[in-house]
């Protein structure tokens, strides 16, 4: 599995997404939209707005959070095949 994570340093949901991935030892490549040329435009082109975090799993774009709710722990655990612990 190839996993890209579009993030920004100021993004609380991005930090939570990275903690989730690290907790489950899931390798990923981080793309900071503030420091990577064209990254913010790439997000906009795929999701229609500058919404982060975004996961790109084997080329498929997934929004791992819901505004007002936060990171979707259970849904991402199921999608990525890891056990969710609380």
PDB file of N, CA, C and O in Angstrom:
ATOM      1  N   UNK A   1       0.841  -1.178   0.000  1.00  0.00           N
ATOM      2  CA  UNK A   1       0.000   0.000   0.000  1.00  0.00           C
ATOM      3  C   UNK A   1       0.886   1.241   0.000  1.00  0.00           C
ATOM      4  O   UNK A   1       1.851   1.329   0.760  1.00  0.00           O
ATOM      5  N   UNK A   2       0.553   2.181  -0.845  1.00  0.00           N
ATOM      6  CA  UNK A   2       1.210   3.479  -0.865  1.00  0.00           C
ATOM      7  C   UNK A   2       0.252   4.484  -0.250  1.00  0.00           C
ATOM      8  O   UNK A   2      -0.891   4.615  -0.688  1.00  0.00           O
ATOM      9  N   UNK A   3       0.725   5.195   0.771  1.00  0.00           N
ATOM     10  CA  UNK A   3      -0.118   6.148   1.483  1.00  0.00           C
ATOM     11  C   UNK A   3       0.554   7.512   1.511  1.00  0.00           C
ATOM     12  O   UNK A   3       1.637   7.677   2.073  1.00  0.00           O
ATOM     13  N   UNK A   4      -0.109   8.488   0.894  1.00  0.00           N
ATOM     14  CA  UNK A   4       0.321   9.883   0.963  1.00  0.00           C
ATOM     15  C   UNK A   4      -0.624  10.596   1.920  1.00  0.00           C
ATOM     16  O   UNK A   4      -1.820  10.306   1.954  1.00  0.00           O
ATOM     17  N   UNK A   5      -0.084  11.526   2.694  1.00  0.00           N
ATOM     18  CA  UNK A   5      -0.902  12.299   3.620  1.00  0.00           C
ATOM     19  C   UNK A   5      -0.617  13.778   3.381  1.00  0.00           C
ATOM     20  O   UNK A   5       0.495  14.252   3.613  1.00  0.00           O
ATOM     21  N   UNK A   6      -1.629  14.495   2.918  1.00  0.00           N
ATOM     22  CA  UNK A   6      -1.511  15.937   2.715  1.00  0.00           C
ATOM     23  C   UNK A   6      -1.846  16.620   4.034  1.00  0.00           C
ATOM     24  O   UNK A   6      -2.906  16.383   4.613  1.00  0.00           O
ATOM     25  N   UNK A   7      -0.934  17.471   4.506  1.00  0.00           N
ATOM     26  CA  UNK A   7      -1.052  18.088   5.824  1.00  0.00           C
ATOM     27  C   UNK A   7      -0.579  19.534   5.791  1.00  0.00           C
ATOM     28  O   UNK A   7      -0.159  20.052   4.756  1.00  0.00           O
ATOM     29  N   UNK A   8      -0.659  20.174   6.967  1.00  0.00           N
ATOM     30  CA  UNK A   8      -0.022  21.466   7.233  1.00  0.00           C
ATOM     31  C   UNK A   8       0.271  21.498   8.732  1.00  0.00           C
ATOM     32  O   UNK A   8      -0.453  20.897   9.526  1.00  0.00           O
ATOM     33  N   UNK A   9       1.321  22.193   9.108  1.00  0.00           N
ATOM     34  CA  UNK A   9       1.734  22.251  10.496  1.00  0.00           C
ATOM     35  C   UNK A   9       0.689  22.826  11.433  1.00  0.00           C
ATOM     36  O   UNK A   9       0.653  22.451  12.605  1.00  0.00           O
ATOM     37  N   UNK A  10      -0.156  23.717  10.958  1.00  0.00           N
ATOM     38  CA  UNK A  10      -1.164  24.365  11.786  1.00  0.00           C
ATOM     39  C   UNK A  10      -2.440  23.539  11.955  1.00  0.00           C
ATOM     40  O   UNK A  10      -3.336  23.921  12.707  1.00  0.00           O
ATOM     41  N   UNK A  11      -2.519  22.419  11.260  1.00  0.00           N
ATOM     42  CA  UNK A  11      -3.756  21.631  11.193  1.00  0.00           C
ATOM     43  C   UNK A  11      -3.834  20.590  12.315  1.00  0.00           C
ATOM     44  O   UNK A  11      -3.069  19.625  12.332  1.00  0.00           O
ATOM     45  N   UNK A  12      -4.765  20.797  13.247  1.00  0.00           N
ATOM     46  CA  UNK A  12      -4.947  19.875  14.377  1.00  0.00           C
ATOM     47  C   UNK A  12      -5.386  18.488  13.904  1.00  0.00           C
ATOM     48  O   UNK A  12      -4.882  17.483  14.406  1.00  0.00           O
ATOM     49  N   UNK A  13      -6.319  18.415  12.945  1.00  0.00           N
ATOM     50  CA  UNK A  13      -6.759  17.113  12.434  1.00  0.00           C
ATOM     51  C   UNK A  13      -5.629  16.377  11.724  1.00  0.00           C
ATOM     52  O   UNK A  13      -5.588  15.147  11.731  1.00  0.00           O
ATOM     53  N   UNK A  14      -4.714  17.123  11.110  1.00  0.00           N
ATOM     54  CA  UNK A  14      -3.555  16.507  10.465  1.00  0.00           C
ATOM     55  C   UNK A  14      -2.652  15.858  11.505  1.00  0.00           C
ATOM     56  O   UNK A  14      -2.164  14.746  11.302  1.00  0.00           O
ATOM     57  N   UNK A  15      -2.432  16.545  12.605  1.00  0.00           N
ATOM     58  CA  UNK A  15      -1.602  15.979  13.675  1.00  0.00           C
ATOM     59  C   UNK A  15      -2.240  14.710  14.225  1.00  0.00           C
ATOM     60  O   UNK A  15      -1.540  13.739  14.512  1.00  0.00           O
ATOM     61  N   UNK A  16      -3.545  14.710  14.374  1.00  0.00           N
ATOM     62  CA  UNK A  16      -4.252  13.518  14.858  1.00  0.00           C
ATOM     63  C   UNK A  16      -4.152  12.383  13.844  1.00  0.00           C
ATOM     64  O   UNK A  16      -3.976  11.227  14.231  1.00  0.00           O
ATOM     65  N   UNK A  17      -4.260  12.688  12.571  1.00  0.00           N
ATOM     66  CA  UNK A  17      -4.134  11.666  11.525  1.00  0.00           C
ATOM     67  C   UNK A  17      -2.745  11.026  11.559  1.00  0.00           C
ATOM     68  O   UNK A  17      -2.619   9.806  11.451  1.00  0.00           O
ATOM     69  N   UNK A  18      -1.714  11.841  11.709  1.00  0.00           N
ATOM     70  CA  UNK A  18      -0.346  11.308  11.761  1.00  0.00           C
ATOM     71  C   UNK A  18      -0.128  10.479  13.025  1.00  0.00           C
ATOM     72  O   UNK A  18       0.550   9.453  12.975  1.00  0.00           O
ATOM     73  N   UNK A  19      -0.689  10.905  14.153  1.00  0.00           N
ATOM     74  CA  UNK A  19      -0.582  10.107  15.392  1.00  0.00           C
ATOM     75  C   UNK A  19      -1.228   8.740  15.196  1.00  0.00           C
ATOM     76  O   UNK A  19      -0.686   7.724  15.630  1.00  0.00           O
ATOM     77  N   UNK A  20      -2.382   8.717  14.546  1.00  0.00           N
ATOM     78  CA  UNK A  20      -3.087   7.464  14.258  1.00  0.00           C
ATOM     79  C   UNK A  20      -2.208   6.541  13.422  1.00  0.00           C
ATOM     80  O   UNK A  20      -2.046   5.366  13.751  1.00  0.00           O
ATOM     81  N   UNK A  21      -1.644   7.070  12.346  1.00  0.00           N
ATOM     82  CA  UNK A  21      -0.809   6.255  11.458  1.00  0.00           C
ATOM     83  C   UNK A  21       0.432   5.742  12.184  1.00  0.00           C
ATOM     84  O   UNK A  21       0.811   4.581  12.028  1.00  0.00           O
ATOM     85  N   UNK A  22       1.053   6.591  12.963  1.00  0.00           N
ATOM     86  CA  UNK A  22       2.256   6.195  13.695  1.00  0.00           C
ATOM     87  C   UNK A  22       1.934   5.163  14.771  1.00  0.00           C
ATOM     88  O   UNK A  22       2.705   4.226  14.980  1.00  0.00           O
ATOM     89  N   UNK A  23       0.806   5.326  15.453  1.00  0.00           N
ATOM     90  CA  UNK A  23       0.378   4.373  16.481  1.00  0.00           C
ATOM     91  C   UNK A  23       0.229   2.973  15.894  1.00  0.00           C
ATOM     92  O   UNK A  23       0.534   1.980  16.554  1.00  0.00           O
ATOM     93  N   UNK A  24      -0.239   2.901  14.657  1.00  0.00           N
ATOM     94  CA  UNK A  24      -0.475   1.619  13.997  1.00  0.00           C
ATOM     95  C   UNK A  24       0.680   1.209  13.085  1.00  0.00           C
ATOM     96  O   UNK A  24       0.557   0.263  12.307  1.00  0.00           O
ATOM     97  N   UNK A  25       1.797   1.919  13.183  1.00  0.00           N
ATOM     98  CA  UNK A  25       2.998   1.604  12.403  1.00  0.00           C
ATOM     99  C   UNK A  25       2.711   1.518  10.904  1.00  0.00           C
ATOM    100  O   UNK A  25       3.218   0.636  10.212  1.00  0.00           O
ATOM    101  N   UNK A  26       1.899   2.439  10.421  1.00  0.00           N
ATOM    102  CA  UNK A  26       1.569   2.479   8.999  1.00  0.00           C
ATOM    103  C   UNK A  26       2.493   3.482   8.310  1.00  0.00           C
ATOM    104  O   UNK A  26       2.461   4.671   8.628  1.00  0.00           O
ATOM    105  N   UNK A  27       3.305   3.019   7.381  1.00  0.00           N
ATOM    106  CA  UNK A  27       4.208   3.941   6.691  1.00  0.00           C
ATOM    107  C   UNK A  27       3.440   4.869   5.761  1.00  0.00           C
ATOM    108  O   UNK A  27       2.478   4.467   5.106  1.00  0.00           O
ATOM    109  N   UNK A  28       3.888   6.118   5.721  1.00  0.00           N
ATOM    110  CA  UNK A  28       3.237   7.104   4.864  1.00  0.00           C
ATOM    111  C   UNK A  28       4.262   8.152   4.450  1.00  0.00           C
ATOM    112  O   UNK A  28       5.319   8.302   5.063  1.00  0.00           O
ATOM    113  N   UNK A  29       3.913   8.864   3.401  1.00  0.00           N
ATOM    114  CA  UNK A  29       4.707   9.996   2.946  1.00  0.00           C
ATOM    115  C   UNK A  29       3.880  11.240   3.194  1.00  0.00           C
ATOM    116  O   UNK A  29       2.755  11.364   2.708  1.00  0.00           O
ATOM    117  N   UNK A  30       4.453  12.162   3.958  1.00  0.00           N
ATOM    118  CA  UNK A  30       3.756  13.399   4.279  1.00  0.00           C
ATOM    119  C   UNK A  30       4.053  14.466   3.227  1.00  0.00           C
ATOM    120  O   UNK A  30       5.200  14.654   2.821  1.00  0.00           O
ATOM    121  N   UNK A  31       3.008  15.154   2.797  1.00  0.00           N
ATOM    122  CA  UNK A  31       3.143  16.267   1.863  1.00  0.00           C
ATOM    123  C   UNK A  31       2.537  17.489   2.524  1.00  0.00           C
ATOM    124  O   UNK A  31       1.316  17.601   2.641  1.00  0.00           O
ATOM    125  N   UNK A  32       3.389  18.402   2.953  1.00  0.00           N
ATOM    126  CA  UNK A  32       2.953  19.627   3.632  1.00  0.00           C
ATOM    127  C   UNK A  32       2.528  20.631   2.562  1.00  0.00           C
ATOM    128  O   UNK A  32       3.345  21.056   1.745  1.00  0.00           O
ATOM    129  N   UNK A  33       1.258  21.007   2.569  1.00  0.00           N
ATOM    130  CA  UNK A  33       0.753  21.894   1.515  1.00  0.00           C
ATOM    131  C   UNK A  33       1.310  23.301   1.618  1.00  0.00           C
ATOM    132  O   UNK A  33       1.230  24.071   0.661  1.00  0.00           O
ATOM    133  N   UNK A  34       1.872  23.644   2.766  1.00  0.00           N
ATOM    134  CA  UNK A  34       2.464  24.971   2.940  1.00  0.00           C
ATOM    135  C   UNK A  34       3.888  25.032   2.397  1.00  0.00           C
ATOM    136  O   UNK A  34       4.360  26.104   2.018  1.00  0.00           O
ATOM    137  N   UNK A  35       4.570  23.903   2.355  1.00  0.00           N
ATOM    138  CA  UNK A  35       5.991  23.882   1.983  1.00  0.00           C
ATOM    139  C   UNK A  35       6.309  23.100   0.719  1.00  0.00           C
ATOM    140  O   UNK A  35       7.471  23.042   0.319  1.00  0.00           O
ATOM    141  N   UNK A  36       5.313  22.497   0.077  1.00  0.00           N
ATOM    142  CA  UNK A  36       5.541  21.711  -1.133  1.00  0.00           C
ATOM    143  C   UNK A  36       4.846  22.410  -2.300  1.00  0.00           C
ATOM    144  O   UNK A  36       3.621  22.524  -2.328  1.00  0.00           O
ATOM    145  N   UNK A  37       5.631  22.867  -3.243  1.00  0.00           N
ATOM    146  CA  UNK A  37       5.085  23.585  -4.395  1.00  0.00           C
ATOM    147  C   UNK A  37       4.022  22.752  -5.105  1.00  0.00           C
ATOM    148  O   UNK A  37       4.249  21.590  -5.443  1.00  0.00           O
ATOM    149  N   UNK A  38       2.867  23.361  -5.323  1.00  0.00           N
ATOM    150  CA  UNK A  38       1.779  22.721  -6.055  1.00  0.00           C
ATOM    151  C   UNK A  38       0.908  21.784  -5.233  1.00  0.00           C
ATOM    152  O   UNK A  38      -0.104  21.294  -5.733  1.00  0.00           O
ATOM    153  N   UNK A  39       1.279  21.524  -3.982  1.00  0.00           N
ATOM    154  CA  UNK A  39       0.520  20.552  -3.177  1.00  0.00           C
ATOM    155  C   UNK A  39      -0.885  21.059  -2.845  1.00  0.00           C
ATOM    156  O   UNK A  39      -1.847  20.296  -2.935  1.00  0.00           O
ATOM    157  N   UNK A  40      -1.018  22.315  -2.467  1.00  0.00           N
ATOM    158  CA  UNK A  40      -2.343  22.853  -2.151  1.00  0.00           C
ATOM    159  C   UNK A  40      -3.245  22.801  -3.387  1.00  0.00           C
ATOM    160  O   UNK A  40      -4.429  22.480  -3.284  1.00  0.00           O
ATOM    161  N   UNK A  41      -2.685  23.115  -4.541  1.00  0.00           N
ATOM    162  CA  UNK A  41      -3.447  23.063  -5.788  1.00  0.00           C
ATOM    163  C   UNK A  41      -3.860  21.625  -6.121  1.00  0.00           C
ATOM    164  O   UNK A  41      -4.938  21.404  -6.673  1.00  0.00           O
ATOM    165  N   UNK A  42      -3.016  20.657  -5.791  1.00  0.00           N
ATOM    166  CA  UNK A  42      -3.327  19.240  -6.013  1.00  0.00           C
ATOM    167  C   UNK A  42      -4.533  18.833  -5.160  1.00  0.00           C
ATOM    168  O   UNK A  42      -5.426  18.135  -5.640  1.00  0.00           O
ATOM    169  N   UNK A  43      -4.558  19.263  -3.915  1.00  0.00           N
ATOM    170  CA  UNK A  43      -5.695  18.972  -3.036  1.00  0.00           C
ATOM    171  C   UNK A  43      -6.962  19.600  -3.613  1.00  0.00           C
ATOM    172  O   UNK A  43      -7.997  18.940  -3.709  1.00  0.00           O
ATOM    173  N   UNK A  44      -6.881  20.856  -3.990  1.00  0.00           N
ATOM    174  CA  UNK A  44      -8.043  21.549  -4.548  1.00  0.00           C
ATOM    175  C   UNK A  44      -8.536  20.849  -5.814  1.00  0.00           C
ATOM    176  O   UNK A  44      -9.743  20.708  -6.012  1.00  0.00           O
ATOM    177  N   UNK A  45      -7.621  20.416  -6.664  1.00  0.00           N
ATOM    178  CA  UNK A  45      -7.997  19.745  -7.908  1.00  0.00           C
ATOM    179  C   UNK A  45      -8.752  18.438  -7.650  1.00  0.00           C
ATOM    180  O   UNK A  45      -9.623  18.062  -8.433  1.00  0.00           O
ATOM    181  N   UNK A  46      -8.422  17.744  -6.553  1.00  0.00           N
ATOM    182  CA  UNK A  46      -9.046  16.452  -6.284  1.00  0.00           C
ATOM    183  C   UNK A  46     -10.274  16.521  -5.385  1.00  0.00           C
ATOM    184  O   UNK A  46     -11.182  15.700  -5.523  1.00  0.00           O
ATOM    185  N   UNK A  47     -10.319  17.477  -4.475  1.00  0.00           N
ATOM    186  CA  UNK A  47     -11.448  17.516  -3.536  1.00  0.00           C
ATOM    187  C   UNK A  47     -12.280  18.784  -3.633  1.00  0.00           C
ATOM    188  O   UNK A  47     -13.302  18.910  -2.957  1.00  0.00           O
ATOM    189  N   UNK A  48     -11.850  19.724  -4.469  1.00  0.00           N
ATOM    190  CA  UNK A  48     -12.637  20.923  -4.708  1.00  0.00           C
ATOM    191  C   UNK A  48     -12.407  22.061  -3.726  1.00  0.00           C
ATOM    192  O   UNK A  48     -12.958  23.148  -3.897  1.00  0.00           O
ATOM    193  N   UNK A  49     -11.598  21.821  -2.701  1.00  0.00           N
ATOM    194  CA  UNK A  49     -11.279  22.870  -1.739  1.00  0.00           C
ATOM    195  C   UNK A  49      -9.984  22.503  -1.026  1.00  0.00           C
ATOM    196  O   UNK A  49      -9.467  21.395  -1.165  1.00  0.00           O
ATOM    197  N   UNK A  50      -9.487  23.445  -0.275  1.00  0.00           N
ATOM    198  CA  UNK A  50      -8.233  23.244   0.449  1.00  0.00           C
ATOM    199  C   UNK A  50      -8.544  22.589   1.797  1.00  0.00           C
ATOM    200  O   UNK A  50      -8.438  23.223   2.847  1.00  0.00           O
ATOM    201  N   UNK A  51      -8.925  21.323   1.751  1.00  0.00           N
ATOM    202  CA  UNK A  51      -9.356  20.580   2.934  1.00  0.00           C
ATOM    203  C   UNK A  51      -8.307  19.529   3.282  1.00  0.00           C
ATOM    204  O   UNK A  51      -8.023  18.627   2.494  1.00  0.00           O
ATOM    205  N   UNK A  52      -7.740  19.666   4.472  1.00  0.00           N
ATOM    206  CA  UNK A  52      -6.743  18.700   4.924  1.00  0.00           C
ATOM    207  C   UNK A  52      -7.096  18.257   6.336  1.00  0.00           C
ATOM    208  O   UNK A  52      -7.769  18.991   7.060  1.00  0.00           O
ATOM    209  N   UNK A  53      -6.656  17.074   6.740  1.00  0.00           N
ATOM    210  CA  UNK A  53      -5.788  16.151   6.045  1.00  0.00           C
ATOM    211  C   UNK A  53      -6.529  15.426   4.926  1.00  0.00           C
ATOM    212  O   UNK A  53      -7.755  15.316   4.929  1.00  0.00           O
ATOM    213  N   UNK A  54      -5.759  14.945   3.988  1.00  0.00           N
ATOM    214  CA  UNK A  54      -6.250  14.061   2.938  1.00  0.00           C
ATOM    215  C   UNK A  54      -5.319  12.874   2.875  1.00  0.00           C
ATOM    216  O   UNK A  54      -4.099  13.035   2.916  1.00  0.00           O
ATOM    217  N   UNK A  55      -5.885  11.674   2.775  1.00  0.00           N
ATOM    218  CA  UNK A  55      -5.111  10.466   2.529  1.00  0.00           C
ATOM    219  C   UNK A  55      -5.255  10.134   1.054  1.00  0.00           C
ATOM    220  O   UNK A  55      -6.337  10.277   0.484  1.00  0.00           O
ATOM    221  N   UNK A  56      -4.172   9.693   0.438  1.00  0.00           N
ATOM    222  CA  UNK A  56      -4.233   9.143  -0.910  1.00  0.00           C
ATOM    223  C   UNK A  56      -3.680   7.732  -0.786  1.00  0.00           C
ATOM    224  O   UNK A  56      -2.475   7.531  -0.632  1.00  0.00           O
ATOM    225  N   UNK A  57      -4.584   6.757  -0.855  1.00  0.00           N
ATOM    226  CA  UNK A  57      -4.238   5.356  -0.661  1.00  0.00           C
ATOM    227  C   UNK A  57      -4.250   4.680  -2.020  1.00  0.00           C
ATOM    228  O   UNK A  57      -5.298   4.517  -2.644  1.00  0.00           O
ATOM    229  N   UNK A  58      -3.059   4.289  -2.467  1.00  0.00           N
ATOM    230  CA  UNK A  58      -2.918   3.661  -3.790  1.00  0.00           C
ATOM    231  C   UNK A  58      -3.651   4.459  -4.865  1.00  0.00           C
ATOM    232  O   UNK A  58      -4.319   3.887  -5.727  1.00  0.00           O
ATOM    233  N   UNK A  59      -3.522   5.778  -4.808  1.00  0.00           N
ATOM    234  CA  UNK A  59      -4.105   6.658  -5.813  1.00  0.00           C
ATOM    235  C   UNK A  59      -5.523   7.115  -5.537  1.00  0.00           C
ATOM    236  O   UNK A  59      -6.033   7.981  -6.248  1.00  0.00           O
ATOM    237  N   UNK A  60      -6.181   6.556  -4.518  1.00  0.00           N
ATOM    238  CA  UNK A  60      -7.567   6.929  -4.205  1.00  0.00           C
ATOM    239  C   UNK A  60      -7.572   7.959  -3.077  1.00  0.00           C
ATOM    240  O   UNK A  60      -6.998   7.728  -2.013  1.00  0.00           O
ATOM    241  N   UNK A  61      -8.230   9.100  -3.319  1.00  0.00           N
ATOM    242  CA  UNK A  61      -8.299  10.180  -2.337  1.00  0.00           C
ATOM    243  C   UNK A  61      -9.378   9.890  -1.310  1.00  0.00           C
ATOM    244  O   UNK A  61     -10.514   9.565  -1.655  1.00  0.00           O
ATOM    245  N   UNK A  62      -9.001  10.015  -0.025  1.00  0.00           N
ATOM    246  CA  UNK A  62      -9.901   9.753   1.100  1.00  0.00           C
ATOM    247  C   UNK A  62      -9.793  10.922   2.074  1.00  0.00           C
ATOM    248  O   UNK A  62      -8.687  11.337   2.419  1.00  0.00           O
ATOM    249  N   UNK A  63     -10.906  11.445   2.513  1.00  0.00           N
ATOM    250  CA  UNK A  63     -10.902  12.476   3.544  1.00  0.00           C
ATOM    251  C   UNK A  63     -11.103  11.770   4.881  1.00  0.00           C
ATOM    252  O   UNK A  63     -12.193  11.266   5.153  1.00  0.00           O
ATOM    253  N   UNK A  64     -10.057  11.726   5.729  1.00  0.00           N
ATOM    254  CA  UNK A  64     -10.129  10.928   6.955  1.00  0.00           C
ATOM    255  C   UNK A  64     -10.747  11.654   8.152  1.00  0.00           C
ATOM    256  O   UNK A  64     -10.550  11.232   9.292  1.00  0.00           O
ATOM    257  N   UNK A  65     -11.471  12.712   7.918  1.00  0.00           N
ATOM    258  CA  UNK A  65     -12.092  13.466   9.008  1.00  0.00           C
ATOM    259  C   UNK A  65     -13.394  14.073   8.504  1.00  0.00           C
ATOM    260  O   UNK A  65     -13.640  14.139   7.299  1.00  0.00           O
ATOM    261  N   UNK A  66     -14.213  14.510   9.433  1.00  0.00           N
ATOM    262  CA  UNK A  66     -15.421  15.255   9.093  1.00  0.00           C
ATOM    263  C   UNK A  66     -15.369  16.566   9.857  1.00  0.00           C
ATOM    264  O   UNK A  66     -15.113  16.572  11.061  1.00  0.00           O
ATOM    265  N   UNK A  67     -15.610  17.680   9.169  1.00  0.00           N
ATOM    266  CA  UNK A  67     -15.625  18.969   9.855  1.00  0.00           C
ATOM    267  C   UNK A  67     -16.593  18.942  11.037  1.00  0.00           C
ATOM    268  O   UNK A  67     -17.721  18.464  10.923  1.00  0.00           O
ATOM    269  N   UNK A  68     -16.140  19.452  12.150  1.00  0.00           N
ATOM    270  CA  UNK A  68     -16.953  19.490  13.352  1.00  0.00           C
ATOM    271  C   UNK A  68     -16.930  18.202  14.160  1.00  0.00           C
ATOM    272  O   UNK A  68     -17.353  18.187  15.316  1.00  0.00           O
ATOM    273  N   UNK A  69     -16.441  17.123  13.563  1.00  0.00           N
ATOM    274  CA  UNK A  69     -16.362  15.829  14.247  1.00  0.00           C
ATOM    275  C   UNK A  69     -14.905  15.458  14.512  1.00  0.00           C
ATOM    276  O   UNK A  69     -14.572  14.961  15.588  1.00  0.00           O
ATOM    277  N   UNK A  70     -14.047  15.697  13.538  1.00  0.00           N
ATOM    278  CA  UNK A  70     -12.636  15.383  13.670  1.00  0.00           C
ATOM    279  C   UNK A  70     -12.236  14.126  12.923  1.00  0.00           C
ATOM    280  O   UNK A  70     -12.942  13.660  12.030  1.00  0.00           O
ATOM    281  N   UNK A  71     -11.084  13.584  13.309  1.00  0.00           N
ATOM    282  CA  UNK A  71     -10.534  12.411  12.638  1.00  0.00           C
ATOM    283  C   UNK A  71     -11.443  11.203  12.844  1.00  0.00           C
ATOM    284  O   UNK A  71     -11.946  10.978  13.945  1.00  0.00           O
ATOM    285  N   UNK A  72     -11.649  10.433  11.788  1.00  0.00           N
ATOM    286  CA  UNK A  72     -12.559   9.283  11.810  1.00  0.00           C
ATOM    287  C   UNK A  72     -11.791   8.010  12.170  1.00  0.00           C
ATOM    288  O   UNK A  72     -11.465   7.204  11.299  1.00  0.00           O
ATOM    289  N   UNK A  73     -11.511   7.844  13.444  1.00  0.00           N
ATOM    290  CA  UNK A  73     -10.690   6.721  13.912  1.00  0.00           C
ATOM    291  C   UNK A  73     -11.244   5.366  13.486  1.00  0.00           C
ATOM    292  O   UNK A  73     -10.522   4.564  12.894  1.00  0.00           O
ATOM    293  N   UNK A  74     -12.501   5.105  13.776  1.00  0.00           N
ATOM    294  CA  UNK A  74     -13.081   3.794  13.477  1.00  0.00           C
ATOM    295  C   UNK A  74     -13.092   3.510  11.976  1.00  0.00           C
ATOM    296  O   UNK A  74     -12.710   2.421  11.546  1.00  0.00           O
ATOM    297  N   UNK A  75     -13.525   4.475  11.188  1.00  0.00           N
ATOM    298  CA  UNK A  75     -13.608   4.280   9.744  1.00  0.00           C
ATOM    299  C   UNK A  75     -12.227   4.058   9.126  1.00  0.00           C
ATOM    300  O   UNK A  75     -12.062   3.208   8.251  1.00  0.00           O
ATOM    301  N   UNK A  76     -11.238   4.827   9.587  1.00  0.00           N
ATOM    302  CA  UNK A  76      -9.889   4.674   9.033  1.00  0.00           C
ATOM    303  C   UNK A  76      -9.246   3.372   9.494  1.00  0.00           C
ATOM    304  O   UNK A  76      -8.500   2.753   8.736  1.00  0.00           O
ATOM    305  N   UNK A  77      -9.524   2.946  10.729  1.00  0.00           N
ATOM    306  CA  UNK A  77      -9.002   1.656  11.209  1.00  0.00           C
ATOM    307  C   UNK A  77      -9.532   0.533  10.333  1.00  0.00           C
ATOM    308  O   UNK A  77      -8.779  -0.356   9.937  1.00  0.00           O
ATOM    309  N   UNK A  78     -10.830   0.569  10.027  1.00  0.00           N
ATOM    310  CA  UNK A  78     -11.425  -0.460   9.179  1.00  0.00           C
ATOM    311  C   UNK A  78     -10.859  -0.399   7.764  1.00  0.00           C
ATOM    312  O   UNK A  78     -10.493  -1.427   7.194  1.00  0.00           O
ATOM    313  N   UNK A  79     -10.788   0.784   7.209  1.00  0.00           N
ATOM    314  CA  UNK A  79     -10.282   0.954   5.850  1.00  0.00           C
ATOM    315  C   UNK A  79      -8.842   0.465   5.718  1.00  0.00           C
ATOM    316  O   UNK A  79      -8.477  -0.157   4.721  1.00  0.00           O
ATOM    317  N   UNK A  80      -8.029   0.751   6.732  1.00  0.00           N
ATOM    318  CA  UNK A  80      -6.608   0.400   6.670  1.00  0.00           C
ATOM    319  C   UNK A  80      -6.298  -0.949   7.291  1.00  0.00           C
ATOM    320  O   UNK A  80      -5.141  -1.367   7.316  1.00  0.00           O
ATOM    321  N   UNK A  81      -7.308  -1.630   7.790  1.00  0.00           N
ATOM    322  CA  UNK A  81      -7.134  -2.991   8.304  1.00  0.00           C
ATOM    323  C   UNK A  81      -6.337  -3.062   9.593  1.00  0.00           C
ATOM    324  O   UNK A  81      -5.527  -3.972   9.773  1.00  0.00           O
ATOM    325  N   UNK A  82      -6.558  -2.117  10.486  1.00  0.00           N
ATOM    326  CA  UNK A  82      -5.875  -2.139  11.778  1.00  0.00           C
ATOM    327  C   UNK A  82      -6.905  -2.185  12.892  1.00  0.00           C
ATOM    328  O   UNK A  82      -8.037  -1.731  12.725  1.00  0.00           O
ATOM    329  N   UNK A  83      -6.501  -2.742  14.036  1.00  0.00           N
ATOM    330  CA  UNK A  83      -7.393  -2.801  15.185  1.00  0.00           C
ATOM    331  C   UNK A  83      -7.470  -1.430  15.827  1.00  0.00           C
ATOM    332  O   UNK A  83      -6.452  -0.769  16.031  1.00  0.00           O
ATOM    333  N   UNK A  84      -8.670  -1.014  16.139  1.00  0.00           N
ATOM    334  CA  UNK A  84      -8.857   0.282  16.783  1.00  0.00           C
ATOM    335  C   UNK A  84      -8.941   0.066  18.281  1.00  0.00           C
ATOM    336  O   UNK A  84      -9.790  -0.684  18.763  1.00  0.00           O
ATOM    337  N   UNK A  85      -8.063   0.721  19.010  1.00  0.00           N
ATOM    338  CA  UNK A  85      -8.111   0.656  20.471  1.00  0.00           C
ATOM    339  C   UNK A  85      -8.499   2.029  20.996  1.00  0.00           C
ATOM    340  O   UNK A  85      -8.141   3.053  20.414  1.00  0.00           O
ATOM    341  N   UNK A  86      -9.222   2.040  22.080  1.00  0.00           N
ATOM    342  CA  UNK A  86      -9.696   3.305  22.647  1.00  0.00           C
ATOM    343  C   UNK A  86      -8.981   3.619  23.918  1.00  0.00           C
ATOM    344  O   UNK A  86      -9.249   4.648  24.539  1.00  0.00           O
TER     345      UNK A  86
END
